[in-house]
């Protein structure tokens, strides 16, 4: 994580940072990326992540993978890295989950909330 980035989930997590997490999780591809990355201990290649995201899609496979790869490489992974949730090496095209324990807990609660529409009690004010 770069020094100029303020990681979400440290003891000074603000409402704005929590809002940022919800904005990141609003996109279904970012939710899928986070779930995939958080379920592995090692880094994954962007091609592996694209394959995970494109399974079961009705679109033309070549078009689907090209469009998804562009979005993953240029939009989704950089946004997650900027938030301090993942480490992303663009030149090596490798990403790894790196959220702090506090962020990991928040993300798991938020993923449930975003996926099901249910509000977790720890997130209520």
GULO-943522 format. One line per 8 residues: number of its first residue (from 1); their letters; for each residue z, y, x of N, C-alpha, C, O, CB. Coordinates in Angstrom, 3 decimals, padded with zeros to 6 digits. Glycine has a CB too. Layout:
NUM = A = Z:Y:X:Z:Y:X:Z:Y:X:Z:Y:X:Z:Y:X; ...
END
This chain:
1 = XXXXXXXX = 000.000:-001.169:000.852:000.000:000.000:000.000:000.000:001.230:000.897:000.699:001.263:001.910:001.222:-000.001:-000.969; -000.775:002.233:000.531:-000.846:003.456:001.311:000.403:004.289:001.093:001.004:004.253:000.020:-002.095:004.259:000.948; 000.791:005.041:002.117:002.007:005.844:002.042:001.918:006.955:001.014:002.945:007.363:000.471:002.312:006.433:003.385; 000.708:007.466:000.723:000.578:008.569:-000.210:000.651:008.119:-001.671:000.662:008.952:-002.577:-000.720:009.289:000.037; 000.698:006.836:-001.895:000.799:006.312:-003.256:002.260:006.128:-003.620:003.068:005.716:-002.789:000.032:004.976:-003.396; 002.590:006.429:-004.842:003.947:006.231:-005.327:003.960:004.961:-006.158:003.422:004.941:-007.265:004.448:007.459:-006.157; 004.560:003.914:-005.647:004.564:002.632:-006.338:005.300:002.734:-007.661:006.351:003.366:-007.775:005.198:001.556:-005.466; 004.715:002.095:-008.647:005.341:002.037:-009.955:006.412:000.957:-009.912:006.208:-000.105:-009.324:004.292:001.756:-011.079
9 = XXXXXXXX = 007.539:001.225:-010.526:008.555:000.212:-010.670:009.737:000.346:-009.747:010.659:-000.467:-009.821:007.958:-001.081:-010.473; 009.751:001.346:-008.872:010.953:001.520:-008.089:012.014:002.150:-008.992:011.768:002.358:-010.180:010.684:002.396:-006.822; 013.145:002.442:-008.458:014.256:002.919:-009.293:013.972:004.250:-009.977:014.663:004.620:-010.926:015.496:003.051:-008.457; 012.974:004.961:-009.506:012.663:006.248:-010.111:011.447:006.169:-011.039:010.755:007.167:-011.237:012.421:007.282:-009.026; 011.187:005.002:-011.599:010.061:004.844:-012.507:010.205:005.809:-013.673:011.251:005.879:-014.319:009.961:003.390:-013.014; 009.148:006.542:-013.924:009.166:007.541:-014.984:008.393:007.052:-016.201:007.689:006.043:-016.154:008.583:008.863:-014.482; 008.544:007.793:-017.288:007.764:007.473:-018.483:006.280:007.585:-018.182:005.480:006.806:-018.699:008.145:008.400:-019.653; 005.906:008.553:-017.346:004.506:008.704:-016.968:003.970:007.485:-016.243:002.830:007.076:-016.461:004.334:009.922:-016.105
17 = XXXXXXXX = 004.789:006.907:-015.383:004.366:005.712:-014.654:004.255:004.512:-015.594:003.354:003.686:-015.451:005.350:005.403:-013.512; 005.159:004.421:-016.538:005.075:003.342:-017.528:003.820:003.533:-018.369:003.131:002.567:-018.697:006.345:003.307:-018.434; 003.527:004.777:-018.714:002.288:005.065:-019.443:001.079:004.650:-018.619:000.105:004.120:-019.155:002.199:006.562:-019.801; 001.145:004.894:-017.299:000.050:004.497:-016.422:-000.142:002.979:-016.460:-001.274:002.497:-016.479:000.315:004.970:-014.978; 000.950:002.232:-016.472:000.833:000.775:-016.563:000.144:000.368:-017.861:-000.732:-000.496:-017.861:002.219:000.115:-016.472; 000.541:000.993:-018.961:-000.106:000.675:-020.235:-001.590:001.020:-020.199:-002.411:000.278:-020.738:000.579:001.423:-021.383; -001.941:002.143:-019.568:-003.360:002.511:-019.445:-004.113:001.463:-018.635:-005.230:001.082:-018.985:-003.510:003.901:-018.786; -003.496:001.000:-017.553:-004.140:-000.039:-016.745:-004.311:-001.325:-017.543:-005.338:-001.996:-017.433:-003.325:-000.314:-015.475
25 = XXXXXXXX = -003.312:-001.669:-018.341:-003.340:-002.911:-019.102:-004.167:-002.812:-020.374:-004.397:-003.821:-021.041:-001.944:-003.325:-019.447; -004.616:-001.614:-020.719:-005.429:-001.450:-021.921:-006.780:-002.147:-021.778:-007.395:-002.520:-022.777:-005.635:000.034:-022.222; -007.233:-002.319:-020.566:-008.511:-002.986:-020.332:-008.296:-004.491:-020.199:-007.500:-004.938:-019.372:-009.200:-002.421:-019.068; -009.001:-005.265:-021.007:-008.801:-006.720:-021.013:-009.161:-007.365:-019.679:-008.554:-008.366:-019.300:-009.626:-007.352:-022.118; -010.140:-006.807:-018.959:-010.489:-007.397:-017.668:-009.380:-007.173:-016.644:-009.116:-008.053:-015.824:-011.808:-006.810:-017.153; -008.726:-006.013:-016.675:-007.614:-005.785:-015.745:-006.441:-006.694:-016.084:-005.770:-007.195:-015.182:-007.170:-004.308:-015.779; -006.183:-006.914:-017.378:-005.114:-007.847:-017.749:-005.420:-009.238:-017.210:-004.544:-009.903:-016.656:-004.935:-007.894:-019.286; -006.665:-009.674:-017.373:-007.059:-010.996:-016.882:-006.962:-011.071:-015.360:-006.520:-012.083:-014.815:-008.486:-011.329:-017.335
33 = XXXXXXXX = -007.371:-010.008:-014.674:-007.263:-009.977:-013.213:-005.808:-010.091:-012.770:-005.484:-010.858:-011.863:-007.883:-008.686:-012.656; -004.934:-009.321:-013.415:-003.516:-009.367:-013.048:-002.915:-010.736:-013.319:-002.137:-011.242:-012.510:-002.734:-008.299:-013.808; -003.261:-011.332:-014.434:-002.729:-012.657:-014.728:-003.217:-013.669:-013.701:-002.450:-014.520:-013.252:-003.129:-013.097:-016.141; -004.480:-013.581:-013.331:-005.037:-014.499:-012.336:-004.375:-014.290:-010.974:-003.968:-015.253:-010.325:-006.561:-014.306:-012.222; -004.270:-013.039:-010.546:-003.681:-012.746:-009.240:-002.193:-013.062:-009.187:-001.692:-013.517:-008.159:-003.902:-011.294:-008.888; -001.487:-012.826:-010.278:-000.039:-013.066:-010.272:000.296:-014.554:-010.315:001.428:-014.947:-010.032:000.615:-012.360:-011.454; -000.678:-015.376:-010.667:-000.447:-016.820:-010.735:-000.766:-017.543:-009.436:-000.734:-018.772:-009.390:-001.265:-017.413:-011.843; -001.072:-016.800:-008.386:-001.367:-017.435:-007.104:-000.581:-016.735:-005.995:-000.302:-015.538:-006.075:-002.894:-017.397:-006.805
41 = XXXXXXXX = -000.241:-017.478:-004.991:000.540:-016.932:-003.876:-000.343:-016.300:-002.810:000.141:-015.524:-001.986:001.390:-018.023:-003.249; -001.633:-016.622:-002.817:-002.522:-016.125:-001.776:-003.494:-015.103:-002.348:-003.522:-014.858:-003.554:-003.287:-017.282:-001.122; -004.283:-014.517:-001.469:-005.299:-013.578:-001.935:-006.485:-014.366:-002.487:-006.718:-015.520:-002.128:-005.750:-012.623:-000.786; -007.224:-013.700:-003.371:-008.410:-014.311:-003.962:-009.610:-013.426:-003.671:-009.490:-012.206:-003.561:-008.234:-014.523:-005.494; -010.756:-014.054:-003.551:-011.983:-013.293:-003.327:-012.443:-012.678:-004.637:-012.117:-013.165:-005.720:-013.093:-014.191:-002.728; -013.202:-011.602:-004.520:-013.734:-010.979:-005.742:-014.660:-011.950:-006.466:-014.721:-011.932:-007.696:-014.490:-009.667:-005.407; -015.375:-012.790:-005.740:-016.261:-013.757:-006.405:-015.465:-014.756:-007.240:-015.896:-015.136:-008.328:-017.112:-014.507:-005.365; -014.309:-015.184:-006.740:-013.442:-016.076:-007.518:-012.940:-015.372:-008.771:-012.913:-015.957:-009.854:-012.252:-016.557:-006.666
49 = XXXXXXXX = -012.544:-014.117:-008.614:-012.051:-013.351:-009.757:-013.149:-013.128:-010.791:-012.900:-013.224:-011.993:-011.491:-012.007:-009.292; -014.352:-012.834:-010.335:-015.491:-012.640:-011.253:-015.774:-013.928:-012.007:-016.028:-013.900:-013.211:-016.759:-012.183:-010.480; -015.733:-015.054:-011.310:-015.951:-016.346:-011.970:-014.908:-016.574:-013.056:-015.240:-017.028:-014.152:-015.908:-017.495:-010.942; -013.650:-016.263:-012.759:-012.586:-016.408:-013.758:-012.838:-015.526:-014.977:-012.631:-015.953:-016.113:-011.229:-016.065:-013.140; -013.282:-014.299:-014.737:-013.504:-013.356:-015.829:-014.709:-013.693:-016.692:-014.732:-013.369:-017.880:-013.667:-011.983:-015.276; -015.696:-014.332:-016.113:-016.946:-014.555:-016.838:-017.045:-015.922:-017.503:-018.032:-016.193:-018.186:-018.095:-014.384:-015.907; -016.076:-016.771:-017.329:-016.122:-018.086:-017.961:-016.103:-017.937:-019.476:-015.300:-017.186:-020.031:-014.942:-018.963:-017.491; -016.986:-018.653:-020.124:-017.001:-018.677:-021.581:-017.699:-017.502:-022.242:-017.653:-017.378:-023.466:-015.627:-018.739:-022.071
57 = XXXXXXXX = -018.336:-016.646:-021.479:-019.043:-015.506:-022.055:-020.404:-015.935:-022.576:-021.017:-016.853:-022.032:-019.198:-014.385:-021.020; -020.880:-015.275:-023.629:-022.166:-015.602:-024.242:-023.348:-014.891:-023.579:-024.499:-015.199:-023.886:-022.130:-015.255:-025.708; -023.083:-013.951:-022.680:-024.146:-013.203:-022.030:-024.890:-014.070:-021.019:-024.401:-015.120:-020.601:-023.580:-011.966:-021.346; -026.076:-013.613:-020.636:-026.852:-014.256:-019.584:-025.974:-014.346:-018.331:-025.435:-013.328:-017.896:-028.183:-013.468:-019.294; -025.817:-015.533:-017.741:-024.901:-015.692:-016.603:-025.162:-014.741:-015.437:-024.210:-014.193:-014.880:-024.978:-017.091:-016.104; -026.405:-014.531:-015.056:-026.695:-013.648:-013.918:-026.325:-012.208:-014.243:-025.714:-011.520:-013.426:-028.182:-013.735:-013.529; -026.692:-011.755:-015.432:-026.369:-010.388:-015.850:-024.862:-010.205:-015.986:-024.303:-009.196:-015.555:-027.064:-010.052:-017.180; -024.222:-011.186:-016.586:-022.768:-011.145:-016.788:-022.043:-011.025:-015.457:-021.158:-010.183:-015.307:-022.289:-012.399:-017.539
65 = XXXXXXXX = -022.409:-011.857:-014.493:-021.723:-011.838:-013.207:-022.000:-010.562:-012.432:-021.098:-010.029:-011.785:-022.132:-013.034:-012.383; -023.227:-010.061:-012.484:-023.564:-008.826:-011.776:-022.771:-007.652:-012.340:-022.151:-006.903:-011.585:-025.075:-008.543:-011.870; -022.785:-007.488:-013.650:-022.059:-006.384:-014.282:-020.559:-006.495:-014.056:-019.894:-005.499:-013.774:-022.353:-006.344:-015.775; -020.032:-007.691:-014.178:-018.600:-007.904:-013.984:-018.221:-007.667:-012.535:-017.187:-007.059:-012.257:-018.199:-009.320:-014.412; -019.040:-008.137:-011.612:-018.737:-007.955:-010.188:-018.696:-006.470:-009.818:-017.822:-006.035:-009.069:-019.780:-008.686:-009.322; -019.627:-005.713:-010.337:-019.643:-004.269:-010.066:-018.375:-003.618:-010.597:-017.743:-002.830:-009.894:-020.888:-003.605:-010.697; -017.996:-003.938:-011.830:-016.795:-003.352:-012.436:-015.531:-003.774:-011.694:-014.647:-002.951:-011.459:-016.693:-003.755:-013.908; -015.439:-005.039:-011.329:-014.256:-005.543:-010.620:-014.136:-004.865:-009.254:-013.061:-004.392:-008.886:-014.330:-007.089:-010.453
73 = XXXXXXXX = -015.218:-004.820:-008.519:-015.204:-004.301:-007.147:-015.029:-002.786:-007.086:-014.335:-002.277:-006.206:-016.481:-004.687:-006.442; -015.649:-002.072:-008.005:-015.657:-000.609:-007.915:-014.700:000.108:-008.853:-014.409:001.288:-008.654:-017.016:-000.121:-008.176; -014.208:-000.586:-009.872:-013.343:000.080:-010.853:-011.968:-000.580:-010.937:-010.954:000.033:-010.606:-014.005:000.073:-012.231; -011.947:-001.831:-011.381:-010.677:-002.471:-011.739:-009.746:-002.714:-010.556:-008.581:-002.320:-010.602:-010.952:-003.774:-012.414; -010.236:-003.349:-009.506:-009.361:-003.620:-008.363:-008.910:-002.339:-007.667:-007.741:-002.246:-007.293:-010.072:-004.521:-007.366; -009.785:-001.340:-007.473:-009.289:-000.084:-006.877:-008.214:000.601:-007.721:-007.261:001.147:-007.167:-010.443:000.877:-006.671; -008.346:000.583:-009.043:-007.326:001.205:-009.899:-005.992:000.478:-009.764:-004.942:001.114:-009.676:-007.781:001.206:-011.375; -006.030:-000.845:-009.746:-004.798:-001.621:-009.600:-004.183:-001.410:-008.216:-002.961:-001.355:-008.081:-005.075:-003.116:-009.836
81 = XXXXXXXX = -005.023:-001.293:-007.197:-004.523:-001.036:-005.841:-003.912:000.360:-005.747:-002.864:000.537:-005.127:-005.659:-001.189:-004.807; -004.557:001.344:-006.357:-004.025:002.714:-006.339:-002.657:002.795:-007.007:-001.827:003.619:-006.624:-004.996:003.669:-007.035; -002.422:001.951:-007.992:-001.131:001.927:-008.680:-000.084:001.141:-007.899:001.089:001.135:-008.274:-001.292:001.330:-010.069; -000.492:000.477:-006.818:000.455:-000.277:-005.998:000.789:-001.644:-006.546:001.788:-002.245:-006.150:001.707:000.496:-005.842; -000.034:-002.147:-007.457:000.230:-003.442:-008.084:-000.402:-004.583:-007.299:000.108:-005.703:-007.291:-000.288:-003.451:-009.518; -001.506:-004.291:-006.646:-002.186:-005.287:-005.820:-002.540:-004.667:-004.484:-002.537:-003.446:-004.330:-003.456:-005.829:-006.525; -002.843:-005.520:-003.521:-003.437:-005.114:-002.263:-004.902:-005.513:-002.368:-005.214:-006.647:-002.731:-002.714:-005.778:-001.007; -005.796:-004.588:-002.053:-007.218:-004.872:-002.167:-007.934:-004.430:-000.904:-007.914:-003.253:-000.545:-007.818:-004.178:-003.399
89 = XXXXXXXX = -008.560:-005.375:-000.239:-009.353:-005.108:000.959:-010.820:-005.132:000.534:-011.423:-006.197:000.407:-009.060:-006.163:002.108; -011.385:-003.938:000.316:-012.760:-003.855:-000.177:-013.763:-004.455:000.800:-014.717:-005.109:000.379:-013.123:-002.411:-000.458; -013.564:-004.244:002.083:-014.536:-004.759:003.055:-014.524:-006.284:003.101:-015.576:-006.904:003.252:-014.246:-004.194:004.449; -013.359:-006.888:002.974:-013.263:-008.355:002.968:-013.416:-008.928:001.559:-013.526:-010.143:001.392:-011.923:-008.799:003.563; -013.424:-008.066:000.555:-013.513:-008.447:-000.850:-012.447:-009.484:-001.215:-012.734:-010.536:-001.787:-014.907:-008.995:-001.160; -011.196:-009.137:-000.858:-010.039:-009.982:-001.133:-008.969:-009.154:-001.838:-008.751:-007.992:-001.493:-009.481:-010.607:000.178; -008.311:-009.743:-002.810:-007.234:-009.064:-003.525:-006.040:-010.000:-003.628:-006.188:-011.216:-003.745:-007.698:-008.606:-004.936; -004.847:-009.402:-003.581:-003.609:-010.173:-003.695:-002.613:-009.382:-004.531:-002.540:-008.157:-004.437:-003.016:-010.502:-002.290
97 = XXXXXXXX = -001.866:-010.081:-005.330:-000.825:-009.484:-006.160:000.313:-009.030:-005.247:000.786:-009.802:-004.413:-000.313:-010.494:-007.245; 000.748:-007.791:-005.401:001.794:-007.280:-004.513:002.815:-006.422:-005.253:003.493:-005.597:-004.639:001.173:-006.475:-003.390; 002.928:-006.607:-006.550:003.859:-005.802:-007.329:005.298:-006.086:-006.906:005.663:-007.218:-006.589:003.680:-006.073:-008.830; 006.096:-005.031:-006.911:007.516:-005.204:-006.626:008.146:-006.019:-007.750:007.555:-006.133:-008.823:008.232:-003.827:-006.467; 009.330:-006.587:-007.530:009.971:-007.358:-008.601:010.155:-006.547:-009.895:010.014:-007.082:-010.994:011.323:-007.864:-008.124; 010.471:-005.253:-009.749:010.651:-004.424:-010.935:009.337:-004.280:-011.695:009.315:-004.380:-012.921:011.195:-003.043:-010.547; 008.237:-004.044:-010.969:006.930:-003.911:-011.604:006.504:-005.241:-012.201:005.950:-005.286:-013.299:005.880:-003.414:-010.596; 006.762:-006.323:-011.481:006.412:-007.649:-011.979:007.080:-007.893:-013.333:006.443:-008.388:-014.263:006.829:-008.740:-010.964
105 = XXXXXXXX = 008.351:-007.549:-013.439:009.072:-007.716:-014.708:008.459:-006.840:-015.792:008.222:-007.303:-016.908:010.567:-007.375:-014.534; 008.198:-005.564:-015.462:007.577:-004.656:-016.430:006.208:-005.168:-016.871:005.889:-005.161:-018.060:007.442:-003.250:-015.830; 005.412:-005.608:-015.915:004.078:-006.098:-016.245:004.128:-007.309:-017.158:003.369:-007.397:-018.122:003.322:-006.441:-014.982; 005.017:-008.238:-016.857:005.119:-009.424:-017.707:005.506:-009.043:-019.130:004.962:-009.589:-020.090:006.139:-010.411:-017.130; 006.444:-008.109:-019.270:006.848:-007.648:-020.596:005.706:-006.909:-021.280:005.470:-007.091:-022.474:008.082:-006.742:-020.498; 005.003:-006.080:-020.530:003.900:-005.309:-021.099:002.719:-006.194:-021.467:002.060:-005.959:-022.479:003.454:-004.237:-020.125; 002.449:-007.205:-020.655:001.360:-008.116:-020.984:001.629:-008.826:-022.300:000.709:-009.043:-023.089:001.158:-009.136:-019.865; 002.871:-009.186:-022.540:003.236:-009.790:-023.822:003.031:-008.773:-024.933:002.462:-009.096:-025.975:004.706:-010.294:-023.805
113 = XXXXXXXX = 003.488:-007.555:-024.718:003.377:-006.497:-025.720:001.920:-006.173:-026.018:001.531:-006.087:-027.183:004.107:-005.240:-025.251; 001.112:-005.993:-024.981:-000.293:-005.637:-025.171:-001.059:-006.790:-025.799:-001.914:-006.568:-026.656:-000.935:-005.240:-023.837; -000.767:-008.017:-025.386:-001.495:-009.175:-025.888:-001.136:-009.520:-027.333:-001.999:-009.917:-028.116:-001.229:-010.365:-025.003; 000.125:-009.370:-027.675:000.565:-009.785:-028.999:000.875:-008.638:-029.936:000.981:-008.834:-031.147:001.760:-010.638:-028.874; 001.020:-007.442:-029.391:001.377:-006.297:-030.224:002.862:-006.205:-030.493:003.310:-005.333:-031.238:000.641:-006.361:-031.522; 003.632:-007.105:-029.890:005.085:-007.100:-030.093:005.741:-006.177:-029.094:005.278:-006.049:-027.961:005.667:-008.519:-029.969; 006.807:-005.541:-029.501:007.549:-004.632:-028.612:008.742:-005.386:-028.061:009.571:-005.874:-028.829:008.008:-003.327:-029.363; 008.845:-005.489:-026.759:009.983:-006.115:-026.108:011.171:-005.154:-026.154:010.992:-003.945:-026.007:009.638:-006.510:-024.642
121 = XXXXX = 012.366:-005.673:-026.354:013.538:-004.826:-026.491:013.846:-004.020:-025.238:014.371:-002.913:-025.349:014.721:-005.660:-026.848; 013.538:-004.533:-024.050:013.853:-003.805:-022.829:012.938:-002.599:-022.631:013.234:-001.738:-021.802:013.753:-004.731:-021.633; 011.844:-002.520:-023.367:010.937:-001.406:-023.242:011.189:-000.341:-024.309:010.615:000.746:-024.251:009.516:-001.894:-023.321; 012.042:-000.650:-025.277:012.333:000.328:-026.325:013.314:001.319:-025.795:014.155:000.998:-024.955:012.875:-000.342:-027.600; 013.207:002.546:-026.292:014.146:003.575:-025.849:015.281:003.701:-026.848:016.183:004.517:-026.659:013.434:004.931:-025.668
END
